[in-house]
Amino acid sequence: MNALCKVGVQLSFAPNVRNNMKKFIFTALSIFAIPFYANAQEIDPSINILDGAQIVSKNIPLQTNKYLGRKVLVMFWKYDCPPCRVEMLEFDKTRAALGKIPVILIIPKFTRLENSALQPAIKSGATIAVIGANYQNIIGDLGDAEGGVPYSVLFNEKGKACIANLGPTNAKIVKDMLRQCD
């Protein structure tokens, strides 16, 4: 399985280990966080970072300015990621939960394998766009520094990233994202 393919992971610690861990984290944050926080810059990712990705069905570059004025869900997807492929099994429900909100799937390449696996998205009218070599950089610029997939970002009407989800996106998650992006 791809190392950058994300599935839910939970860590559980025994109570005394947990308390020691809390003390350690508090101490570390007290020592290190203040200098780093002072230099932190707020990022303001825009959907236009995707401009130029190649739309598969039309063989033309993606122009995101046409999405201004409405929310847009952008899903980063890879064929070699099992959770990504599972995500497609219920894509019709995800699509229905979004109503008229457009969906753009960003992929690093498009072969017959991607074509086959992405049929639910293709049939629902989602835009499939190939970003190529910039795939990992763009995911990082949109808040996922490790570049893990599946990764979805909901953009607001102004084209600004509003909320993101690392892991498979489904109808319930999309509804939560929409509530939080109002």
N, C-alpha and C positions, 0 to 999 in steps of 0.2 A: 504494500500500500504506500502511496506517495506520502512522504514525511510531512508535506505541507497540506495534507488533507485532514480536515478537522472533524472529529467526532467528539461528543460530550465527554469530558473527563472530570471526575470528582475526586478530591483527595480527602481522606478522613484521618484525623490524628487522635490519639488517646488524649484524655483531658490534661494530664500534666505536660505532655509534649505540646499541646495546643497553647497552654498558658505560657510556657517557655518561649514558644514561637511568637506569641503576641508581644512579650517583653522584648524579644530580639528585634522584631519589626519596628516597634515603637522607638527603641534606641537607635536603630539604623536610620529611621526617618528623621529623628531629632538631629542626628549628626549630619546626614547627607542631603536631606530633602530641601532644606532652606536655600543653600547656594544654587542647586539645580532649578528650583522653582523660580528663583529670581530671574534666571535667564530663559525660562520657558517662554515660547511664543505660541499664541493661539493659532491654530490652523483654520482655514476657512475654505475647505475644498469645494470646488464648483463642478457642475456636470460637464462644463466645457473641456475638462481634462480628457474627455473621451473623443473630442473632435478628431476626425481623421481615421478613426477605426473603420475598417472596411465592412459595409453591410453585405452579408453573404447573398441574400436574395436578389439584390440589385446591382452588386459589384460597383457601388459608389461609396464615397466617404460619408461617415456619420456626421451630421451637422446638428448639434444639440440645441442650437438656438430655437429650433422649431418646437422644443418641449417647454420653453419658458411660458409661465402662466398656468402650469399644471404640475402636479406631483408626478414623479417618475421613479419606478423601481428598477435599479440596475443590479443584476445578479452576475457575479463572477463565477465561472464554471469551468471544470476540466473533465475530460473523459476518463482519465486515469484516477479519478477520485470517487470511490464507491459511494460516499454520502451525497455527492453531486448527482450521481445517477439515480439514487433512491429519491432525491428531491424531484426528479422528473416524473416519477410514478404518480404523484398527486398534483402535478402542475395545474391540471384543469381546476382543481379546488382552490389552489392559490390564485390562479387567474380570476376566478369568480369572486373571491374575497376582495380583489382589487377594484372591481367594477370597471370603470373606463380608464383607470390609471394605466399608462403605457408601461410595458416591460421591455427592458433591453438586456439581453444576455451577452456578456463579454467573454470571449474565449481566446485562447492563445493561437489556436489553429483550427481549421475546418477540413476534416477528411470524411470519408464515408462512415467512419465510426461515430463521429460527432453528429453527422447528419441523421443517422439512425437513432441515436440516443436522445436527440433534441426534438424528435417529431412532435411530442405533446406541446412543446413551446412553439414550434413552427406552425402547427395547425391552429393554435390559439391566436396567431397574429403577432407574437413577440418578435421584436427585432433582434436578429442574431448578428453580432459584429465581431470581427477578428481584429485584435489589437496587436498581435505578434510579439516581438521582442520586448515591448514596453509593458507587457502584462504584469509582471511582478512589481515594477516601479509604480505603476498606477494604483495597484491594490495598496501598496505602502503609503502612497500619497493620500489615499482615502481612509487612512486610519488603521490598516491591518499591516503593521510593520513586518510580521513574519510572512506575509503573503499567503496565508492559509485560505483554503476554499472548502466548501462553498462559503461565499461572502456576499452579502447583499447590502446595498445602500439605498435608502429612500431619500430622494431629493425633493425639496419643497418647490413651491411655485416660482421662486426666484432663482432656481437652479443651484441652490446651496445644499450640501449634504446635511440631512436632518438627523437621521438615526441609522445605525448599521447593525447587522446581525451576522455573527460568525458561526457558521454551522448551517445545516439544512433549513431552508425557509419553507414554511407551509402556511395554510390558510390562517391558523390561529396566530402564528407569529406575525404575519402580514397585518392582521387586524390590530394587534398590539402596536406594531410600528406606526400604523396610520393614526391611532389614538395619540401616540406620543409626539407625532409630528404636526399636530394642529397648532 
